[in-house]
């Protein structure tokens, strides 16, 4: 049993499950002060990047994932990825972040 708990993927999933309620409760607090997202990069930095840039979720940038796939996974969830309802991110902002991710270059290698 302890070898299962030592698995880094299990730890990341567990951390994501613990963090999810806090993220959902924060609601539009992640949007800028006026409660409006400022484009795809803004959404990515304030929401997606919190997991996908810190080894909790898989790297998304540089993979040229199709925007419709990204929006479907974001709306419906997949495995440890939570579903983001329209009450948190509207369809237009979701499309903008999907377009941003699908075209973003791979992140620079960390030393």
Gaussian input, Z-matrix of N, CA and C with variables (Angstrom, degrees):
# hf/3-21g

backbone

0 1
 N
 C     1     B1
 C     2     B2     1     A1
 N     3     B3     2     A2     1     D1
 C     4     B4     3     A3     2     D2
 C     5     B5     4     A4     3     D3
 N     6     B6     5     A5     4     D4
 C     7     B7     6     A6     5     D5
 C     8     B8     7     A7     6     D6
 N     9     B9     8     A8     7     D7
 C    10    B10     9     A9     8     D8
 C    11    B11    10    A10     9     D9
 N    12    B12    11    A11    10    D10
 C    13    B13    12    A12    11    D11
 C    14    B14    13    A13    12    D12
 N    15    B15    14    A14    13    D13
 C    16    B16    15    A15    14    D14
 C    17    B17    16    A16    15    D15
 N    18    B18    17    A17    16    D16
 C    19    B19    18    A18    17    D17
 C    20    B20    19    A19    18    D18
 N    21    B21    20    A20    19    D19
 C    22    B22    21    A21    20    D20
 C    23    B23    22    A22    21    D21
 N    24    B24    23    A23    22    D22
 C    25    B25    24    A24    23    D23
 C    26    B26    25    A25    24    D24
 N    27    B27    26    A26    25    D25
 C    28    B28    27    A27    26    D26
 C    29    B29    28    A28    27    D27
 N    30    B30    29    A29    28    D28
 C    31    B31    30    A30    29    D29
 C    32    B32    31    A31    30    D30
 N    33    B33    32    A32    31    D31
 C    34    B34    33    A33    32    D32
 C    35    B35    34    A34    33    D33
 N    36    B36    35    A35    34    D34
 C    37    B37    36    A36    35    D35
 C    38    B38    37    A37    36    D36
 N    39    B39    38    A38    37    D37
 C    40    B40    39    A39    38    D38
 C    41    B41    40    A40    39    D39
 N    42    B42    41    A41    40    D40
 C    43    B43    42    A42    41    D41
 C    44    B44    43    A43    42    D42
 N    45    B45    44    A44    43    D43
 C    46    B46    45    A45    44    D44
 C    47    B47    46    A46    45    D45
 N    48    B48    47    A47    46    D46
 C    49    B49    48    A48    47    D47
 C    50    B50    49    A49    48    D48
 N    51    B51    50    A50    49    D49
 C    52    B52    51    A51    50    D50
 C    53    B53    52    A52    51    D51
 N    54    B54    53    A53    52    D52
 C    55    B55    54    A54    53    D53
 C    56    B56    55    A55    54    D54
 N    57    B57    56    A56    55    D55
 C    58    B58    57    A57    56    D56
 C    59    B59    58    A58    57    D57
 N    60    B60    59    A59    58    D58
 C    61    B61    60    A60    59    D59
 C    62    B62    61    A61    60    D60
 N    63    B63    62    A62    61    D61
 C    64    B64    63    A63    62    D62
 C    65    B65    64    A64    63    D63
 N    66    B66    65    A65    64    D64
 C    67    B67    66    A66    65    D65
 C    68    B68    67    A67    66    D66
 N    69    B69    68    A68    67    D67
 C    70    B70    69    A69    68    D68
 C    71    B71    70    A70    69    D69
 N    72    B72    71    A71    70    D70
 C    73    B73    72    A72    71    D71
 C    74    B74    73    A73    72    D72
 N    75    B75    74    A74    73    D73
 C    76    B76    75    A75    74    D74
 C    77    B77    76    A76    75    D75
 N    78    B78    77    A77    76    D76
 C    79    B79    78    A78    77    D77
 C    80    B80    79    A79    78    D78
 N    81    B81    80    A80    79    D79
 C    82    B82    81    A81    80    D80
 C    83    B83    82    A82    81    D81
 N    84    B84    83    A83    82    D82
 C    85    B85    84    A84    83    D83
 C    86    B86    85    A85    84    D84
 N    87    B87    86    A86    85    D85
 C    88    B88    87    A87    86    D86
 C    89    B89    88    A88    87    D87
 N    90    B90    89    A89    88    D88
 C    91    B91    90    A90    89    D89
 C    92    B92    91    A91    90    D90
 N    93    B93    92    A92    91    D91
 C    94    B94    93    A93    92    D92
 C    95    B95    94    A94    93    D93
 N    96    B96    95    A95    94    D94
 C    97    B97    96    A96    95    D95
 C    98    B98    97    A97    96    D96
 N    99    B99    98    A98    97    D97
 C   100   B100    99    A99    98    D98
 C   101   B101   100   A100    99    D99
 N   102   B102   101   A101   100   D100
 C   103   B103   102   A102   101   D101
 C   104   B104   103   A103   102   D102
 N   105   B105   104   A104   103   D103
 C   106   B106   105   A105   104   D104
 C   107   B107   106   A106   105   D105
 N   108   B108   107   A107   106   D106
 C   109   B109   108   A108   107   D107
 C   110   B110   109   A109   108   D108
 N   111   B111   110   A110   109   D109
 C   112   B112   111   A111   110   D110
 C   113   B113   112   A112   111   D111
 N   114   B114   113   A113   112   D112
 C   115   B115   114   A114   113   D113
 C   116   B116   115   A115   114   D114
 N   117   B117   116   A116   115   D115
 C   118   B118   117   A117   116   D116
 C   119   B119   118   A118   117   D117
 N   120   B120   119   A119   118   D118
 C   121   B121   120   A120   119   D119
 C   122   B122   121   A121   120   D120
 N   123   B123   122   A122   121   D121
 C   124   B124   123   A123   122   D122
 C   125   B125   124   A124   123   D123
 N   126   B126   125   A125   124   D124
 C   127   B127   126   A126   125   D125
 C   128   B128   127   A127   126   D126
 N   129   B129   128   A128   127   D127
 C   130   B130   129   A129   128   D128
 C   131   B131   130   A130   129   D129
 N   132   B132   131   A131   130   D130
 C   133   B133   132   A132   131   D131
 C   134   B134   133   A133   132   D132
 N   135   B135   134   A134   133   D133
 C   136   B136   135   A135   134   D134
 C   137   B137   136   A136   135   D135
 N   138   B138   137   A137   136   D136
 C   139   B139   138   A138   137   D137
 C   140   B140   139   A139   138   D138
 N   141   B141   140   A140   139   D139
 C   142   B142   141   A141   140   D140
 C   143   B143   142   A142   141   D141
 N   144   B144   143   A143   142   D142
 C   145   B145   144   A144   143   D143
 C   146   B146   145   A145   144   D144
 N   147   B147   146   A146   145   D145
 C   148   B148   147   A147   146   D146
 C   149   B149   148   A148   147   D147
 N   150   B150   149   A149   148   D148
 C   151   B151   150   A150   149   D149
 C   152   B152   151   A151   150   D150
 N   153   B153   152   A152   151   D151
 C   154   B154   153   A153   152   D152
 C   155   B155   154   A154   153   D153
 N   156   B156   155   A155   154   D154
 C   157   B157   156   A156   155   D155
 C   158   B158   157   A157   156   D156
 N   159   B159   158   A158   157   D157
 C   160   B160   159   A159   158   D158
 C   161   B161   160   A160   159   D159
 N   162   B162   161   A161   160   D160
 C   163   B163   162   A162   161   D161
 C   164   B164   163   A163   162   D162
 N   165   B165   164   A164   163   D163
 C   166   B166   165   A165   164   D164
 C   167   B167   166   A166   165   D165
 N   168   B168   167   A167   166   D166
 C   169   B169   168   A168   167   D167
 C   170   B170   169   A169   168   D168
 N   171   B171   170   A170   169   D169
 C   172   B172   171   A171   170   D170
 C   173   B173   172   A172   171   D171
 N   174   B174   173   A173   172   D172
 C   175   B175   174   A174   173   D173
 C   176   B176   175   A175   174   D174
 N   177   B177   176   A176   175   D175
 C   178   B178   177   A177   176   D176
 C   179   B179   178   A178   177   D177
 N   180   B180   179   A179   178   D178
 C   181   B181   180   A180   179   D179
 C   182   B182   181   A181   180   D180
 N   183   B183   182   A182   181   D181
 C   184   B184   183   A183   182   D182
 C   185   B185   184   A184   183   D183
 N   186   B186   185   A185   184   D184
 C   187   B187   186   A186   185   D185
 C   188   B188   187   A187   186   D186
 N   189   B189   188   A188   187   D187
 C   190   B190   189   A189   188   D188
 C   191   B191   190   A190   189   D189
 N   192   B192   191   A191   190   D190
 C   193   B193   192   A192   191   D191
 C   194   B194   193   A193   192   D192
 N   195   B195   194   A194   193   D193
 C   196   B196   195   A195   194   D194
 C   197   B197   196   A196   195   D195
 N   198   B198   197   A197   196   D196
 C   199   B199   198   A198   197   D197
 C   200   B200   199   A199   198   D198
 N   201   B201   200   A200   199   D199
 C   202   B202   201   A201   200   D200
 C   203   B203   202   A202   201   D201
 N   204   B204   203   A203   202   D202
 C   205   B205   204   A204   203   D203
 C   206   B206   205   A205   204   D204
 N   207   B207   206   A206   205   D205
 C   208   B208   207   A207   206   D206
 C   209   B209   208   A208   207   D207
 N   210   B210   209   A209   208   D208
 C   211   B211   210   A210   209   D209
 C   212   B212   211   A211   210   D210
 N   213   B213   212   A212   211   D211
 C   214   B214   213   A213   212   D212
 C   215   B215   214   A214   213   D213
 N   216   B216   215   A215   214   D214
 C   217   B217   216   A216   215   D215
 C   218   B218   217   A217   216   D216
 N   219   B219   218   A218   217   D217
 C   220   B220   219   A219   218   D218
 C   221   B221   220   A220   219   D219
 N   222   B222   221   A221   220   D220
 C   223   B223   222   A222   221   D221
 C   224   B224   223   A223   222   D222
 N   225   B225   224   A224   223   D223
 C   226   B226   225   A225   224   D224
 C   227   B227   226   A226   225   D225
 N   228   B228   227   A227   226   D226
 C   229   B229   228   A228   227   D227
 C   230   B230   229   A229   228   D228
 N   231   B231   230   A230   229   D229
 C   232   B232   231   A231   230   D230
 C   233   B233   232   A232   231   D231
 N   234   B234   233   A233   232   D232
 C   235   B235   234   A234   233   D233
 C   236   B236   235   A235   234   D234
 N   237   B237   236   A236   235   D235
 C   238   B238   237   A237   236   D236
 C   239   B239   238   A238   237   D237
 N   240   B240   239   A239   238   D238
 C   241   B241   240   A240   239   D239
 C   242   B242   241   A241   240   D240
 N   243   B243   242   A242   241   D241
 C   244   B244   243   A243   242   D242
 C   245   B245   244   A244   243   D243
 N   246   B246   245   A245   244   D244
 C   247   B247   246   A246   245   D245
 C   248   B248   247   A247   246   D246
 N   249   B249   248   A248   247   D247
 C   250   B250   249   A249   248   D248
 C   251   B251   250   A250   249   D249
 N   252   B252   251   A251   250   D250
 C   253   B253   252   A252   251   D251
 C   254   B254   253   A253   252   D252
 N   255   B255   254   A254   253   D253
 C   256   B256   255   A255   254   D254
 C   257   B257   256   A256   255   D255
 N   258   B258   257   A257   256   D256
 C   259   B259   258   A258   257   D257
 C   260   B260   259   A259   258   D258
 N   261   B261   260   A260   259   D259
 C   262   B262   261   A261   260   D260
 C   263   B263   262   A262   261   D261
 N   264   B264   263   A263   262   D262
 C   265   B265   264   A264   263   D263
 C   266   B266   265   A265   264   D264
 N   267   B267   266   A266   265   D265
 C   268   B268   267   A267   266   D266
 C   269   B269   268   A268   267   D267
 N   270   B270   269   A269   268   D268
 C   271   B271   270   A270   269   D269
 C   272   B272   271   A271   270   D270
 N   273   B273   272   A272   271   D271
 C   274   B274   273   A273   272   D272
 C   275   B275   274   A274   273   D273
 N   276   B276   275   A275   274   D274
 C   277   B277   276   A276   275   D275
 C   278   B278   277   A277   276   D276
 N   279   B279   278   A278   277   D277
 C   280   B280   279   A279   278   D278
 C   281   B281   280   A280   279   D279
 N   282   B282   281   A281   280   D280
 C   283   B283   282   A282   281   D281
 C   284   B284   283   A283   282   D282
 N   285   B285   284   A284   283   D283
 C   286   B286   285   A285   284   D284
 C   287   B287   286   A286   285   D285
 N   288   B288   287   A287   286   D286
 C   289   B289   288   A288   287   D287
 C   290   B290   289   A289   288   D288
 N   291   B291   290   A290   289   D289
 C   292   B292   291   A291   290   D290
 C   293   B293   292   A292   291   D291
 N   294   B294   293   A293   292   D292
 C   295   B295   294   A294   293   D293
 C   296   B296   295   A295   294   D294
 N   297   B297   296   A296   295   D295
 C   298   B298   297   A297   296   D296
 C   299   B299   298   A298   297   D297
 N   300   B300   299   A299   298   D298
 C   301   B301   300   A300   299   D299
 C   302   B302   301   A301   300   D300
 N   303   B303   302   A302   301   D301
 C   304   B304   303   A303   302   D302
 C   305   B305   304   A304   303   D303
 N   306   B306   305   A305   304   D304
 C   307   B307   306   A306   305   D305
 C   308   B308   307   A307   306   D306
 N   309   B309   308   A308   307   D307
 C   310   B310   309   A309   308   D308
 C   311   B311   310   A310   309   D309
 N   312   B312   311   A311   310   D310
 C   313   B313   312   A312   311   D311
 C   314   B314   313   A313   312   D312
 N   315   B315   314   A314   313   D313
 C   316   B316   315   A315   314   D314
 C   317   B317   316   A316   315   D315
 N   318   B318   317   A317   316   D316
 C   319   B319   318   A318   317   D317
 C   320   B320   319   A319   318   D318
 N   321   B321   320   A320   319   D319
 C   322   B322   321   A321   320   D320
 C   323   B323   322   A322   321   D321
 N   324   B324   323   A323   322   D322
 C   325   B325   324   A324   323   D323
 C   326   B326   325   A325   324   D324
 N   327   B327   326   A326   325   D325
 C   328   B328   327   A327   326   D326
 C   329   B329   328   A328   327   D327
 N   330   B330   329   A329   328   D328
 C   331   B331   330   A330   329   D329
 C   332   B332   331   A331   330   D330

   B1=1.4466
   B2=1.5237
   B3=1.3461
   B4=1.4613
   B5=1.5235
   B6=1.3463
   B7=1.4659
   B8=1.5289
   B9=1.3137
   B10=1.4562
   B11=1.5265
   B12=1.3300
   B13=1.4547
   B14=1.5239
   B15=1.3351
   B16=1.4551
   B17=1.5222
   B18=1.2851
   B19=1.4602
   B20=1.5175
   B21=1.3457
   B22=1.4702
   B23=1.5288
   B24=1.3317
   B25=1.4643
   B26=1.5237
   B27=1.3097
   B28=1.4578
   B29=1.5276
   B30=1.3167
   B31=1.4663
   B32=1.5210
   B33=1.3351
   B34=1.4681
   B35=1.5244
   B36=1.3268
   B37=1.4577
   B38=1.5209
   B39=1.3144
   B40=1.4609
   B41=1.5285
   B42=1.3302
   B43=1.4684
   B44=1.5247
   B45=1.3271
   B46=1.4690
   B47=1.5272
   B48=1.3183
   B49=1.4672
   B50=1.5247
   B51=1.3252
   B52=1.4593
   B53=1.5211
   B54=1.3257
   B55=1.4609
   B56=1.5264
   B57=1.3080
   B58=1.4651
   B59=1.5212
   B60=1.3267
   B61=1.4664
   B62=1.5327
   B63=1.3184
   B64=1.4586
   B65=1.5136
   B66=1.3136
   B67=1.4594
   B68=1.5222
   B69=1.3196
   B70=1.4612
   B71=1.5240
   B72=1.3252
   B73=1.4609
   B74=1.5214
   B75=1.3229
   B76=1.4589
   B77=1.5220
   B78=1.3408
   B79=1.4634
   B80=1.5057
   B81=1.3178
   B82=1.4541
   B83=1.5149
   B84=1.3063
   B85=1.4609
   B86=1.5220
   B87=1.3144
   B88=1.4582
   B89=1.5241
   B90=1.3226
   B91=1.4566
   B92=1.5256
   B93=1.3194
   B94=1.4583
   B95=1.5216
   B96=1.3216
   B97=1.4523
   B98=1.5177
   B99=1.3310
   B100=1.4570
   B101=1.5280
   B102=1.3479
   B103=1.4562
   B104=1.5119
   B105=1.3353
   B106=1.4584
   B107=1.5248
   B108=1.3131
   B109=1.4646
   B110=1.5208
   B111=1.3090
   B112=1.4646
   B113=1.5284
   B114=1.3113
   B115=1.4602
   B116=1.5138
   B117=1.3311
   B118=1.4561
   B119=1.5115
   B120=1.3191
   B121=1.4647
   B122=1.5288
   B123=1.3315
   B124=1.4572
   B125=1.5286
   B126=1.3233
   B127=1.4686
   B128=1.5241
   B129=1.3289
   B130=1.4639
   B131=1.5286
   B132=1.3266
   B133=1.4618
   B134=1.5194
   B135=1.3181
   B136=1.4611
   B137=1.5214
   B138=1.3241
   B139=1.4601
   B140=1.5322
   B141=1.3100
   B142=1.4671
   B143=1.5294
   B144=1.3195
   B145=1.4564
   B146=1.5098
   B147=1.3223
   B148=1.4655
   B149=1.5313
   B150=1.2950
   B151=1.4675
   B152=1.5293
   B153=1.3343
   B154=1.4600
   B155=1.5273
   B156=1.3143
   B157=1.4604
   B158=1.5222
   B159=1.3419
   B160=1.4610
   B161=1.5264
   B162=1.3268
   B163=1.4666
   B164=1.5244
   B165=1.3294
   B166=1.4676
   B167=1.5187
   B168=1.3289
   B169=1.4585
   B170=1.5222
   B171=1.3191
   B172=1.4743
   B173=1.5262
   B174=1.3149
   B175=1.4635
   B176=1.5257
   B177=1.3262
   B178=1.4637
   B179=1.5169
   B180=1.3166
   B181=1.4628
   B182=1.5249
   B183=1.3261
   B184=1.4592
   B185=1.5160
   B186=1.2962
   B187=1.4658
   B188=1.5228
   B189=1.3252
   B190=1.4598
   B191=1.5335
   B192=1.3175
   B193=1.4630
   B194=1.5221
   B195=1.3153
   B196=1.4677
   B197=1.5286
   B198=1.3166
   B199=1.4668
   B200=1.5384
   B201=1.3496
   B202=1.4759
   B203=1.5344
   B204=1.3334
   B205=1.4626
   B206=1.5302
   B207=1.3355
   B208=1.4624
   B209=1.5235
   B210=1.3246
   B211=1.4671
   B212=1.5302
   B213=1.3245
   B214=1.4668
   B215=1.5300
   B216=1.3232
   B217=1.4682
   B218=1.5295
   B219=1.3314
   B220=1.4668
   B221=1.5277
   B222=1.3071
   B223=1.4771
   B224=1.5227
   B225=1.3348
   B226=1.4602
   B227=1.5144
   B228=1.3358
   B229=1.4554
   B230=1.5249
   B231=1.3164
   B232=1.4668
   B233=1.5174
   B234=1.3121
   B235=1.4668
   B236=1.5234
   B237=1.3283
   B238=1.4748
   B239=1.5215
   B240=1.3348
   B241=1.4595
   B242=1.5214
   B243=1.3494
   B244=1.4648
   B245=1.5220
   B246=1.3007
   B247=1.4666
   B248=1.5239
   B249=1.3283
   B250=1.4649
   B251=1.5250
   B252=1.3321
   B253=1.4660
   B254=1.5323
   B255=1.3133
   B256=1.4628
   B257=1.5265
   B258=1.3204
   B259=1.4652
   B260=1.5291
   B261=1.3400
   B262=1.4633
   B263=1.5251
   B264=1.3313
   B265=1.4622
   B266=1.5197
   B267=1.3244
   B268=1.4636
   B269=1.5316
   B270=1.3278
   B271=1.4704
   B272=1.5216
   B273=1.3307
   B274=1.4627
   B275=1.5333
   B276=1.3163
   B277=1.4638
   B278=1.5295
   B279=1.3263
   B280=1.4565
   B281=1.5243
   B282=1.3114
   B283=1.4634
   B284=1.5300
   B285=1.3226
   B286=1.4650
   B287=1.5271
   B288=1.3184
   B289=1.4717
   B290=1.5278
   B291=1.3188
   B292=1.4710
   B293=1.5279
   B294=1.3250
   B295=1.4710
   B296=1.5243
   B297=1.3283
   B298=1.4648
   B299=1.5328
   B300=1.3218
   B301=1.4690
   B302=1.5228
   B303=1.3258
   B304=1.4688
   B305=1.5280
   B306=1.3407
   B307=1.4671
   B308=1.5194
   B309=1.3255
   B310=1.4734
   B311=1.5249
   B312=1.3268
   B313=1.4583
   B314=1.5403
   B315=1.3079
   B316=1.4552
   B317=1.5223
   B318=1.3359
   B319=1.4520
   B320=1.5275
   B321=1.3054
   B322=1.4757
   B323=1.5242
   B324=1.2984
   B325=1.4653
   B326=1.5262
   B327=1.3092
   B328=1.4798
   B329=1.5199
   B330=1.3308
   B331=1.4870
   B332=1.5065
   A1=111.33
   A2=117.78
   A3=118.80
   A4=111.24
   A5=118.22
   A6=119.31
   A7=110.75
   A8=117.61
   A9=121.21
   A10=110.34
   A11=116.50
   A12=120.47
   A13=112.14
   A14=117.50
   A15=121.07
   A16=111.56
   A17=117.79
   A18=122.63
   A19=109.79
   A20=117.72
   A21=121.15
   A22=111.96
   A23=118.24
   A24=119.91
   A25=110.35
   A26=117.38
   A27=121.20
   A28=109.46
   A29=116.64
   A30=120.41
   A31=111.14
   A32=116.91
   A33=120.11
   A34=110.48
   A35=116.60
   A36=120.42
   A37=110.61
   A38=116.21
   A39=120.78
   A40=110.24
   A41=116.74
   A42=120.59
   A43=110.62
   A44=116.47
   A45=120.17
   A46=110.53
   A47=117.16
   A48=120.65
   A49=111.32
   A50=116.85
   A51=119.88
   A52=111.58
   A53=116.59
   A54=120.89
   A55=112.43
   A56=117.69
   A57=121.39
   A58=113.74
   A59=120.14
   A60=118.27
   A61=112.59
   A62=117.28
   A63=120.01
   A64=111.31
   A65=116.69
   A66=120.79
   A67=110.00
   A68=116.87
   A69=120.60
   A70=110.80
   A71=117.31
   A72=120.10
   A73=112.12
   A74=116.91
   A75=120.47
   A76=110.74
   A77=117.13
   A78=122.35
   A79=112.63
   A80=116.92
   A81=121.11
   A82=112.83
   A83=118.18
   A84=120.11
   A85=110.67
   A86=117.88
   A87=120.44
   A88=111.29
   A89=117.44
   A90=119.90
   A91=107.51
   A92=116.57
   A93=118.96
   A94=110.04
   A95=117.76
   A96=124.06
   A97=115.73
   A98=117.25
   A99=119.61
   A100=112.58
   A101=116.97
   A102=120.78
   A103=114.23
   A104=117.24
   A105=121.97
   A106=109.22
   A107=115.75
   A108=120.77
   A109=108.80
   A110=116.76
   A111=122.49
   A112=111.47
   A113=118.23
   A114=122.18
   A115=112.51
   A116=114.13
   A117=121.06
   A118=114.86
   A119=116.83
   A120=119.94
   A121=110.40
   A122=117.63
   A123=123.13
   A124=110.83
   A125=116.63
   A126=120.73
   A127=109.82
   A128=116.61
   A129=119.95
   A130=110.78
   A131=116.75
   A132=120.46
   A133=112.30
   A134=116.85
   A135=120.30
   A136=114.54
   A137=118.32
   A138=120.02
   A139=110.56
   A140=116.63
   A141=121.87
   A142=112.48
   A143=115.16
   A144=120.50
   A145=113.95
   A146=117.39
   A147=119.88
   A148=111.72
   A149=117.39
   A150=120.78
   A151=111.61
   A152=116.13
   A153=120.40
   A154=113.76
   A155=118.25
   A156=121.20
   A157=111.96
   A158=117.23
   A159=120.41
   A160=112.81
   A161=116.59
   A162=122.97
   A163=114.62
   A164=117.07
   A165=119.81
   A166=108.41
   A167=116.08
   A168=121.99
   A169=108.20
   A170=117.67
   A171=119.97
   A172=111.21
   A173=115.66
   A174=121.45
   A175=107.65
   A176=116.33
   A177=121.00
   A178=112.28
   A179=116.01
   A180=120.27
   A181=110.71
   A182=114.99
   A183=120.22
   A184=114.62
   A185=118.33
   A186=121.15
   A187=112.29
   A188=117.98
   A189=123.91
   A190=111.48
   A191=115.12
   A192=119.73
   A193=108.61
   A194=118.70
   A195=120.54
   A196=111.14
   A197=116.42
   A198=121.38
   A199=112.31
   A200=120.27
   A201=118.81
   A202=112.64
   A203=117.17
   A204=120.71
   A205=109.73
   A206=116.49
   A207=121.13
   A208=110.63
   A209=117.26
   A210=119.38
   A211=111.37
   A212=117.58
   A213=120.61
   A214=110.99
   A215=117.01
   A216=120.36
   A217=109.93
   A218=117.27
   A219=119.94
   A220=111.26
   A221=118.21
   A222=121.31
   A223=112.11
   A224=116.99
   A225=120.84
   A226=114.72
   A227=117.25
   A228=121.00
   A229=110.44
   A230=115.39
   A231=121.69
   A232=107.47
   A233=116.42
   A234=122.32
   A235=109.41
   A236=118.85
   A237=121.10
   A238=112.74
   A239=117.34
   A240=121.42
   A241=109.01
   A242=117.09
   A243=118.58
   A244=111.70
   A245=116.09
   A246=121.90
   A247=107.81
   A248=116.63
   A249=121.38
   A250=108.29
   A251=117.37
   A252=120.67
   A253=111.88
   A254=115.46
   A255=121.40
   A256=111.40
   A257=117.70
   A258=120.13
   A259=111.59
   A260=116.97
   A261=121.06
   A262=111.38
   A263=116.55
   A264=121.27
   A265=108.53
   A266=115.44
   A267=120.12
   A268=110.64
   A269=116.08
   A270=121.41
   A271=112.46
   A272=117.76
   A273=120.63
   A274=110.79
   A275=117.52
   A276=121.15
   A277=110.98
   A278=116.56
   A279=120.11
   A280=110.10
   A281=117.33
   A282=120.86
   A283=110.36
   A284=117.01
   A285=120.65
   A286=111.49
   A287=117.10
   A288=118.91
   A289=110.02
   A290=118.13
   A291=120.68
   A292=110.46
   A293=116.85
   A294=120.50
   A295=110.75
   A296=116.77
   A297=121.37
   A298=110.41
   A299=117.00
   A300=120.81
   A301=110.91
   A302=117.46
   A303=119.97
   A304=112.22
   A305=117.36
   A306=121.32
   A307=113.60
   A308=118.06
   A309=121.63
   A310=110.80
   A311=116.54
   A312=119.68
   A313=109.63
   A314=115.19
   A315=120.85
   A316=109.23
   A317=117.21
   A318=119.21
   A319=111.13
   A320=115.18
   A321=120.46
   A322=108.94
   A323=115.95
   A324=121.22
   A325=109.35
   A326=115.75
   A327=120.49
   A328=108.56
   A329=115.58
   A330=118.69
   A331=112.16
   D1=-37.59
   D2=-178.44
   D3=-67.38
   D4=-29.54
   D5=177.85
   D6=-66.72
   D7=-30.90
   D8=176.45
   D9=-66.64
   D10=-41.08
   D11=-179.18
   D12=-72.88
   D13=-19.76
   D14=178.00
   D15=-79.55
   D16=-13.59
   D17=-178.64
   D18=-64.75
   D19=123.14
   D20=-176.10
   D21=-64.95
   D22=-32.91
   D23=178.68
   D24=-65.44
   D25=-38.96
   D26=178.16
   D27=-65.24
   D28=-41.22
   D29=179.23
   D30=-63.52
   D31=-42.11
   D32=179.36
   D33=-64.88
   D34=-42.64
   D35=179.01
   D36=-63.36
   D37=-42.51
   D38=178.54
   D39=-62.07
   D40=-43.99
   D41=179.12
   D42=-62.96
   D43=-40.44
   D44=179.05
   D45=-64.35
   D46=-40.29
   D47=179.39
   D48=-65.60
   D49=-35.60
   D50=177.50
   D51=-71.16
   D52=-36.74
   D53=-177.09
   D54=-78.74
   D55=-27.50
   D56=-175.06
   D57=-53.43
   D58=-47.98
   D59=-179.44
   D60=-59.84
   D61=-35.94
   D62=178.91
   D63=-66.82
   D64=-40.62
   D65=179.65
   D66=-65.73
   D67=-45.37
   D68=-178.40
   D69=-65.90
   D70=-41.08
   D71=179.59
   D72=-66.09
   D73=-28.10
   D74=-179.92
   D75=-69.53
   D76=-23.78
   D77=177.23
   D78=51.16
   D79=-131.62
   D80=-176.38
   D81=-76.49
   D82=6.91
   D83=176.56
   D84=-59.60
   D85=-24.22
   D86=177.79
   D87=-74.37
   D88=-26.37
   D89=176.92
   D90=-67.69
   D91=161.74
   D92=179.89
   D93=-61.14
   D94=170.38
   D95=-172.75
   D96=-47.01
   D97=-29.06
   D98=-179.89
   D99=-87.37
   D100=3.43
   D101=178.81
   D102=77.94
   D103=13.03
   D104=-178.21
   D105=-116.42
   D106=133.15
   D107=175.86
   D108=-70.11
   D109=147.02
   D110=-177.63
   D111=-108.68
   D112=45.30
   D113=177.23
   D114=101.67
   D115=173.65
   D116=-174.95
   D117=-62.09
   D118=-41.47
   D119=-179.49
   D120=-64.84
   D121=-38.52
   D122=177.94
   D123=-61.32
   D124=-45.70
   D125=178.83
   D126=-64.08
   D127=-44.67
   D128=-179.22
   D129=-59.66
   D130=-47.62
   D131=-178.09
   D132=-63.08
   D133=-40.07
   D134=-173.64
   D135=-88.85
   D136=-20.17
   D137=-177.75
   D138=-123.25
   D139=-68.30
   D140=-172.55
   D141=-61.16
   D142=-45.16
   D143=-176.14
   D144=-63.08
   D145=-22.73
   D146=179.55
   D147=-61.05
   D148=-28.63
   D149=175.65
   D150=-106.81
   D151=-46.20
   D152=-171.87
   D153=-75.90
   D154=-10.07
   D155=175.48
   D156=-106.20
   D157=1.12
   D158=-175.06
   D159=-130.68
   D160=32.56
   D161=174.24
   D162=60.27
   D163=24.21
   D164=172.76
   D165=-95.69
   D166=-46.55
   D167=174.80
   D168=-108.85
   D169=166.30
   D170=-179.92
   D171=-68.18
   D172=155.92
   D173=175.40
   D174=-64.67
   D175=132.53
   D176=179.80
   D177=-105.75
   D178=-37.63
   D179=-176.93
   D180=-65.94
   D181=142.29
   D182=177.13
   D183=84.47
   D184=-0.60
   D185=-178.22
   D186=-97.07
   D187=-8.07
   D188=-178.86
   D189=51.05
   D190=44.00
   D191=175.88
   D192=-66.79
   D193=140.34
   D194=179.45
   D195=-64.95
   D196=136.91
   D197=-179.50
   D198=-55.33
   D199=-40.96
   D200=178.38
   D201=-62.17
   D202=-34.19
   D203=177.04
   D204=-65.17
   D205=-45.16
   D206=-179.28
   D207=-61.29
   D208=-45.72
   D209=-179.45
   D210=-65.22
   D211=-37.71
   D212=179.22
   D213=-64.94
   D214=-44.31
   D215=179.89
   D216=-67.07
   D217=-42.09
   D218=-179.62
   D219=-64.12
   D220=-39.73
   D221=-178.60
   D222=-74.67
   D223=-37.71
   D224=-172.13
   D225=-104.88
   D226=-15.14
   D227=-176.58
   D228=77.90
   D229=162.49
   D230=177.80
   D231=-162.13
   D232=120.22
   D233=-176.55
   D234=53.36
   D235=-119.69
   D236=-178.16
   D237=-80.54
   D238=-9.31
   D239=179.54
   D240=-73.96
   D241=121.12
   D242=179.87
   D243=-74.19
   D244=158.43
   D245=173.39
   D246=-84.34
   D247=134.03
   D248=179.14
   D249=-106.30
   D250=109.84
   D251=-177.02
   D252=-72.58
   D253=163.16
   D254=178.66
   D255=-63.24
   D256=-20.61
   D257=177.08
   D258=-71.56
   D259=-18.28
   D260=177.12
   D261=-97.34
   D262=-46.98
   D263=179.03
   D264=-134.94
   D265=121.00
   D266=-176.98
   D267=-70.51
   D268=164.43
   D269=-176.05
   D270=-59.40
   D271=-40.89
   D272=-179.50
   D273=-63.11
   D274=-46.18
   D275=-179.71
   D276=-66.81
   D277=-36.91
   D278=177.55
   D279=-63.84
   D280=-41.82
   D281=177.81
   D282=-63.62
   D283=-39.85
   D284=179.20
   D285=-63.53
   D286=-42.91
   D287=179.88
   D288=-69.99
   D289=-36.18
   D290=177.47
   D291=-63.44
   D292=-42.39
   D293=177.02
   D294=-63.81
   D295=-42.11
   D296=178.96
   D297=-60.69
   D298=-49.61
   D299=-178.20
   D300=-63.60
   D301=-42.38
   D302=-175.88
   D303=-65.77
   D304=-24.50
   D305=-177.91
   D306=-105.63
   D307=-8.78
   D308=-175.28
   D309=-69.16
   D310=140.17
   D311=176.61
   D312=-73.22
   D313=161.89
   D314=178.15
   D315=-62.45
   D316=145.67
   D317=178.20
   D318=-67.27
   D319=153.74
   D320=178.80
   D321=-64.55
   D322=144.88
   D323=178.25
   D324=-64.89
   D325=137.98
   D326=178.72
   D327=-87.41
   D328=137.31
   D329=-178.52
   D330=-68.44

